[in-house]
């Protein structure tokens, strides 16, 4: 992410504008393209699916309607046969005439005959010449099938005879008022089946298969017959529909049962046109998208040049001023948009203002930096001196002259560092020595009130640090943490190096500070209107000024356990650090 951001920052405004706009438009165009194509494909697939299912349903309906008419005819014949005694020749002849009339009214029926269950002799037939004859052994599948399952009509596999494409429908029936059994045979023309197939618009390669429960092909409209691959497809589908790729064509295969039979009808419908439509639509929207993208790119280039052209002229003027050996003002005149023209005017005014303020700002900044440090130093020194002299007066008043003498000596050593010229930086060793003298003074004043220890890394002793940063912290410990304690207190002063920072800290085992008080102290560091803890505030400002903000003061405290204040200073001042030595 950082590398990408850095890459963008290194590019021109024109590049960013064009690339951003093109990216946005490209994403939108691609999203719309995919969404539109997906929606179109889904809609067309659904429409084709509905259309193919309706076509398949219509084909099945036509076949079933055709077969049902034959079943109805069979039921009528079975009902009427009880009116005749076929054992009597006249009755049999009358019934045969009745069958012949039925054929005369229905051109799809080729022959209707009734055969004896036991002997296979023809009782009655629409073909009078067949009456009284027995069945030959040529093909008795329709006869044996009807006997094997008397509950349903038996449909034979279509066959060709005498140039006619035929199919037999047979049924075991009761005769002579249920006193005898017979087999009814209705021979129908399969020509209408073929006509139904030819009238169905199944597309190139589309066809219809009729299969029995063992997947034997009863009928197929394919001229070359059904292959093994196609049989496997029908076995996988069983019932329902599926899209398959067969013989170079995309097909929707719908498999359904034919009522009153054990057959299934498989309708193969060509849907290649769907792919052609989808490809044509895809090409169209891609071409339109490219045209939109191209027009958008030209508009983006034109717009970016309107914006960046005047900016480049302004940049050229700035570069001309930059390469000059001396600062000079040069008024820039541009014909540009409202915003860029306003920017140009502000630039011209800025050059004039910079010329007027440059020297004064440099002078004032140097003076201000030095005065800030001096002012902060002057706030601490009187504060410390007052407390020290107060301690000496207290010793003299109590006739403790030896201790007073030690305090005066320690005070002189303190001021040797405090007033050491304009030096604001001393070694950690000198700062520790300064604190040690201060603690000597305070332990004389507060006898047995507290003790102290030093925990200083040898590597930190020669590190440079701000002068008089630890002593005010120790003073806070004594006056706010140790004062009025019943048991002796303890103060620990430490200095250590951690990474690229010097850590100076002062800890005590005093009463501690509440968190809301700590928050208020932090607020006083930032807000000049809050005057809490002048000593800590002065230290904070001195350190922050000297190190250019690259420092930290941290206050940690636990009630009734103690407080630790840590100053974190960088070992090397960065380039933004103010130089107060001038």
N, C-alpha and C positions, 0 to 999 in steps of 0.2 A: 504493500500500500504506500509505504514511504517512497519507494523508488518510482512508482507511478506518479505520485504527487510531485516529486522532484522533476520528473520528465515533463509534466504539464507546465510547471513553472518555468522550465527552460525554453518553452515554445512560444511562438508569437501569438498575439491576441487573435489575429486573422485565422491562424491554424486552429486555435481552440474553438473559435466561433463556428468555423466550417465543420470541423471534425465532430463537435458536439451536436450541431444541428443535423448533420448527415447521419450520425449514429442514432439520434432520436427518431428521425424519419425512417431510417432503415429498419430499426426495431419495430416501429409502428407498421411499416409496410409488410415486413415479414410476418408479424403477428396477425395482421388483417388477412394476409395471403393464406396463412395456414388455417386460420379460423374459418375463412370463407370456403377454402377448398374442403376442409373437414366437414363443414356444414353441408356443402353441396354434395359431397360424396355420400354422406350419411343419408341425405334426403333422397338422392337418386337410388342408392342401394335399397332404401326402404320402399321407394316407389316401385322399383323393379321386383323386389321381393313380393310386394302386395300383388303386383300384376301377374307374376309367375304363379303365385299361389291361387289367384283367381282363375287363371287359365287352366292350371292343373285341376282345380276343383270343378271347373266347367266340363273338362274332358271326362273326369271321373263320373260326373253327373250324367253326361250323355251316354256313357257306356252302361252305367247302372240303370238308367231309364230304358235303354234298349233291352237290357237283359230282364229288367223287371216286367216289361210288356210280355216277354216270353213266359216268365213265371206266372203272371196273371192268367195267361192263356192256358198254361198247364193246370192251374187250379180250377179253371172253368171246366176243362175237359174232365178232370177228376170228379167234379160235382155232377156233371151230366151223364157220366158213364153208368151210374147206378140206374138210369132209366132204361137201360138196354141189357138184354140177356145175350151176351156174345156167344154163348154156346149154340144159340139158334141162328142159323145162317141168315134168315131174313133180318133179324135184329142186328146181326153183325154187319150186314150189308147196309142197313139204314144208318148205323153209327159211322160206317166208313164214308157214306155220303155226307154225313154231318161234318166229318173231318175235312172232306174235300172242299166244302163250302167255306170253312174257316181259312183254308189256304188261299182260296180264291179272293177272300177279303184282305188278306195280309200277304203282301208280296215277299216279305222277309222269310216266311215259313216255306220250306221246300217240301217237307213231308211230315205227317204225324201218323204214328202207328202204335198199336198195343200188342204186347207179346205175352204169351203164357209164362208164368213164373217157373213151371217145372219143365216143360218141353221146349220152350223157345219158339213155339208155333205162333204165327201172326194171327191174332183174333180179328183185328180190324186195321185198315190203313187207308189213308187218303189216296194211295196208289193201289187200286183195286186188284191189280195183277199180283200183288204181294200177299194177298189174303190166303191163309191156309199154308203158306210156305214156312219152313223152319229156318232158323238162323244158320248161316254158315260159320265156319271157324275163322273167317278172315280177320275180323276185329271185333271182339266182344267186350272191350274194355268198358264201354258205356253200359252194357248189360250187367256185367259183374260188379261194376262200381256202384250201380243203383242198388243191387242186392246187398252189397257189403255195408252200405250206410243208408238205410231207408228214411232217415230223418231229413235229408237235404236233397236238392237237385244236383245231379252229377253232370259236370261240364267236361266234355272230351276235348282233347287237343285238336285245334283246327287242322283240316286236311283237305287235299284237293282230289276231286273225283269228277270225272266226266267234264273237265274244264271248269268246274265250279268249286269255289273256295267255301268249305262247309264246316259246321260244328254241330255236334250232337248234345242235346240236353235230355237226360233221362231221370226217371223217378219211379220208385217202387210204389204201386197204388193198390187199393182194395177194389175188388169187382164183385159183382153178383151180390150186392148188399153185404159186403164184407165176408162172403163165403169163399172167395177165391182171391189170389194175388196175381198181379200182372206188372209188367214194366212198360211205362209210357215213354216213348221216344219221340222227341221233337227235333227234326233236322232243319237247321236254319242256315241262311246264307251269311257268310262272314264278310260279304262285300260291303255291308254298311259299316262294319268296323274299320275297314280300309278307308272308306269315305270320310269317316270321322277324323281319322289321322291326317288325311290330306287337307281337310278343312282347318285343322289346328295350325296356327302360325307359330312354329317352334324354332324358327331360325335355322341357319346353316348348321347341319349336323344334328339338329334336334330330332328326337324320335321318341317312340313309345314302346316299352317292353311290358309284356304280361308274363308273370312267373308264377309257378306253383309253390307250395310250401317247401319243396326240396330244391328250389332255385333252378328248376328246369324251365327253359324258355317256352312258354305256351305260344306266344306270338311276339314278333318284333317287326317294327317298320323299317329297320335298317336293311338295306339291300344285301350287305355282306354278312349279316348275322351278328350275334353278340359275342364279343371277345371275353377272355378270362379277366382282364383288368376291369371291364365294366361289370362283370358278375361280382367281383370283389367289392366294388363300390356299392352295389345293391345290397350285398350282405352286411356291409358296415352301417348302412343307413337304417335298414329294417323298416322303420316308419318315420315319416317326417320329411324334412328338406335339408339340403346341404349344397354349398357351392363347391364344385370340383373342376379340375383341369383335365380334359379328356380329349384325346385325338387332336390336340392343337387348338382346342376351343375351351372357353370358360363356360361352364354349364351350371345351371341350377337344377338339381335333381329332387323331385317330389315323389315320394313313395306313399301309396295309399292302398287300402283294401277295396275289393269290389264286392259289394253287398251280395249276399246269397251264394257266394262262391268262396272257395279257399284260395283264390288267386289274389295277387297284388299287382297293381299297375304302377309302373315306374315311368314318369314323364321327364325327359331330358330336354331342357329349354336353353337355347343359346343366349348368353348375355354378353357376348363380345362387344356389342354396341355400347354397353355401359362403360367399358374401359375406353372406348373411342371418345365418348362424350366427356369423360373425366379428363383425358389427356388434352382434348381440345380446350376445355375450360381452363385447365392448368396453364397451358401455353398462353391463353388470352390474358389471364390475370398476371402472369409473369411479365409479359410485354407491357401491360399497362403500368405495373409496379415500377419497371425499369424507366419508363417514360416519366412517371411522377418523380422518381428519384433524380433523374437527370435534370428535369426542370427545377426541382428544389435545389440541387447543387448549384446551378447557374444563379439562382436568386440569392443563395447564401453567399456565394463569391462576390456578387455585386454589393450586397448589404455590408459584408465585412470590409470591403474596400472603402465604402463610404465612411465607415467608422475608423478604420486603421490608417487610411491615407493621411488625414490631417494629424493624427497622432505621430506618424513617422516624421512628418515635417517638424512637429514640435520636438521630437527626439533629436532631429538633426540640429536644430537650434541649440538645444541643451548641450549636445556634444561639442558644438562649436565653442560654447562658453567654457566647457570642461577642459578642452585641449589648450586653451589659452594659458600662458604663464602667469598672468595676473587676472584677478577677478574683475569682470567688467559686465555691465548691464547692456543687454542688447534686446530691444523690443521686437517681439515676434508678431507677425501679421499673417493670419490664416483665414481662408474662406472655408468654413466648416459648419457642422451641425451646432445647434444651440448649446449643447453641453460642452463640446470640445472648444467652441469659441469662448465660453465662460471660463473654461480651464486655462485657455491661453491668456485671457485678461488677468486672471489670478496669478499666472506665472510671471507676467510682466511686472505686476505690482510686488510680487514676492522678491523678484530680483532687486528692485529698488529698495525694499525694506531690508533685505539681507545686507545690501551695501551699507545702509545706515547703521545697522545694529551689530554687525560682525565684530568690530573692535570693542565696542562697549560690552557686548555679551561676554567675550573672552576675559576681559579685565574683571568684570563683576563676578564671574564664576570663580576665578582664582581667589579673589578676595573673600568671597562668600565661603568657600570651602575652608579656608584657613580660619576665618572668624567663627565658623560653626564649631570646630574642634576647640578653639580657644574658649569659647563661651561655655561649652560643656565642661571643660577642664576647670574653669573658674567656678562653676557651680559645685563641683565636688570638693575642691581643695578647701574652701572656707567651711564647708559642712564638716569635713573631717577634722580640721584644725580646731574648730569650736569644741567638738566632743573630746579631743585629746587634752586641750587646755583645761577643760572642765574636770577631767580626771586628775590632772596634776594639782589643781586647786584643792580638790577633795583630799588628796594625800597630804598636802602641806597643812591643811586645816586639822588633819588628824595626826599631826606630828610624825608622819611616816616619811622622813626626809630621805632615807636611803632609797626607798621605793620611788620617791619623787625624782631623785637624781637619775635612777635607772630609766625612768620614763622620759626624762629630758634628753638623755643620751639616745634612747630609742627614737624619740621624736626627731632629733637632729639627723639621724640616719634615714628616717623616713623622708624628710624634706630634701635630703641630698639627691634622692631619686625624683621626688615630686617636682623639684624646681631645676632639674638638670637641663637647662637650656630649652630649645624648642623641640627636643626629641619627644616624639609621641610613641615611639616604639622602643621597647627594651627586650632583653632575653627573658625567658621563663624563669631562669635562675634568679635574676634581679627582682622579678615580680614576686617570686616565692619569698625571697629575703625581705622584701618590703612588707609582705603579709606577716612574716615571722616577727618582725619588729613591732608591728601593730598589735599582734596577739600578746606579745610580751607586755606591752603597755596595759592592755585590757585585763590580763590575768593578775597584774599587780593591783589594779583597781578592784576587780571582782575576785577576791581571794577565795579559792576552792569552789567557785561558782561553775566552772567548766574546765575541761582539758581539751587538747587538740592534737591531731596527728596529720602528717603529710604523706601522701601517696603519689610520688612523682617518678615517672619513667626517666631513666638516665638519658634516653634518646631525645626527650623533650626539653631538656634544660637549656640548650642553646638555640631553641626555636624562638623567633621573634614574635612578640605579641604586643597588643596595646597596653600602654602604661596605666596603672591604677584601675584594673577591672576586677581583681579579686578582693581587694580591701573593702570596697563598699558592700560586697556580698557577705563577707565575714561580719561586717558591722551589722547588717540586717539580722544575721543569725543571733548575734549577742543581744540586740535590743528587742527583737521580736520573738526569738525562739528560746533564749536562755533566761531572760529577765523574769524574776519572780518564781523561778523553778525551786522546788524544795530539794530535790536530789540534783547532784552535779550533772551538767550537760556535757555533750561531746561534739566537737566540730572536726570534720575531716576535709582537708584541702587536697585535691588531686589534679594531676596534669598527665595526659597521655596522648599518644598519636593513634588515630583510627582512620586508616585509609589515607585520603588526601587532606585530612582535617586534624587540627589540634583541639582537644576537648579539655577545657578548664572547668572544674566543678567544685562547689562548696556544699557540704551536707551537714545537717545537724539532727539531733534527736529531740527536737523541741516539740511544741504543741501541734505543729502542722498548719496548713492553710486550707480553708474550704475551697471547693471547686469554683463556686461563684466569685470568690475573691480573686482566684487565679485568672478567671476569664476577664474580670475587671482590670487586672494588671495588664493583660495582653491588650485590652482595648486602650489603656492609657498610653501604651507604646506607640499606637497608631494615631490616636486622637489627641491633639494638643490641648483641647479644652478639658481633658480629664487629667487631674493633677495627682493621682495616687502614686505613692512611692517614687519620689523625685530621684533617689539614688539609682534604683533599678532602671528607671526611664532614661537617665543620663547615660548609663553604661550601654543600654540598648542602642541609643542614637549614636554614640561615639563609635561603637563597633560597626553599625550598619553604614555610617558615613565612610569610615576608613576602608572597609572591605567592599564598598560599592553595592551593598545589599546582599552579598554572597556570604552571609553569616547568619547565626541563629542563636536565640536565647530561649532555653526550655526550662519551665518550672514544673517540678513533680513533687507532690506532697500527699501524705497519708495522715489523717487526724490522729493525734496522740502518739505518732510514731516518728515524724520528722519531715524535713523538707530538703530537696536537692535542687540547686540551680546550676545549670550547665550552659557554658558559652562555647559555641562551635565555630571555630575560625578556620578559614582555608589556609593551608601551608604556603601557597603561592597566591599573591594578589592577582586577580584577572585584569584584563586590559581595560575594563570599565571602572577599576578602582580609582578613586580620586587621590591625587598626590597632594598631601598637606605640608610637605616640606618646603614648598616655595615660599 
